[in-house]
Structure formats: structure tokens, C-alpha cells
Amino acid sequence: MNLADYVINNKIHIFVKPNAKKTEILSFDPQTNIVNIAVAAPADKNKANKELLKFVSRQLKKKTAFVSGLRSKEKVLQVEHT
């Protein structure tokens, strides 16, 4: 599954599942345009958010930043425009 396919207007909508065995893309919901991603880090002390940013940036090979959802499982990330 290629994350770049789900970037719309330089944003990607993500639902995070923390405390997973490994960080990976689980699925895509076409009705809501949300990508489900399991994150190996706990939600404690922003660790899952940091792991998510690293993972998405690596997958897209672009810088990413939070638009919304820092304290929620539903997040919106801004993808650097090139």
C-alpha cells in the first residue's frame, strides 16, 4: 500500500492504533478517506505521534507536520509540497 496515493490537497487523514507490535499501514477506508496505521510506540508522552511522523515521512520521502489531532486517534498531517 502506497501512502502517496492517499494524499489529497497535500494532506493525509490517519487513524492511529498505538501499542502495536510494529508500525505498519493496516488499511484504507474509501468512504472516509482515512488511512489506518498501527504504531509500535505507546500514546504516552507523545511517543506515538513522533513515531507516526517518522513513519509517514519515510514512506512519502517528504516532510510532514500535524494539522490537527495531536491528542486524538484521528489525525491530519500536512505533507510538504514539492
N, C-alpha and C positions, 0 to 999 in steps of 0.2 A: 504494500500500500504506500503510495507516494503522497506525502503531506502537501506538496506543491499543488496538487490537483484540487485541494480544498481551501486554498487561499482565495478569498473574494474581497476585492477592493483593498488589497494589502492587509487584510485582517483574517484571522482564523479563529473559529469558535471551538472551544475544547471543554470536554467534561473530564475531570481528573479523578482517578481512583488511586489514592495514596496507599502506602504499605504493601505494594505488590512484590512478588518475588523478583521481577525485573521490569525495567522501564521499556514499554513497547506500545505500539499502536494496536488497539483492540478492534475497533470497528468505526464505521461512519454511518450516521443516521441521515439519510437524504431528506427526510421531512423537516428536520430542524437545522440541517447543515452543521451538525456538531460532530466533531471527531472525539471518540472515546480513547483516552490514553491512560494506561496503568503506569504509575510512578513508584519506583523502588524505595523512595525516601518517605519518612513519616511527615504528616502535616505539621508537626511540631516545629516551632521556631523558624518558619519559612523555608524549611529544607525541601519540601515537595515543590514549592514554587521555583526555587533555584534549579533543582533537577529538571523540572519541566522546561524552563528557559534554555538550559544547556542542550537538552534532548531535541527540542524543536529547532533551535539554531543549527545544530549539527545536521539534522535531517534536511533542512531547507538550504543550508550553506549561506545563511543570511542572518543578520542581527534581528533579534526580536525583543519586544518590550510589552509589559502589561498595559492594556487599555482599561480593563475592569476585571473584577473577580479575585483580587488578592486574598480575600478571606472567604471565598466561596469555592465550591467544586466546579461551578461553571465559570469559565474564563474566556476573555477575548484578548488575543495577542495581536499587536501591530507588527507587521513584517516589513523590514527595510526595503524601500523601493530602489531598484537598480535599473 
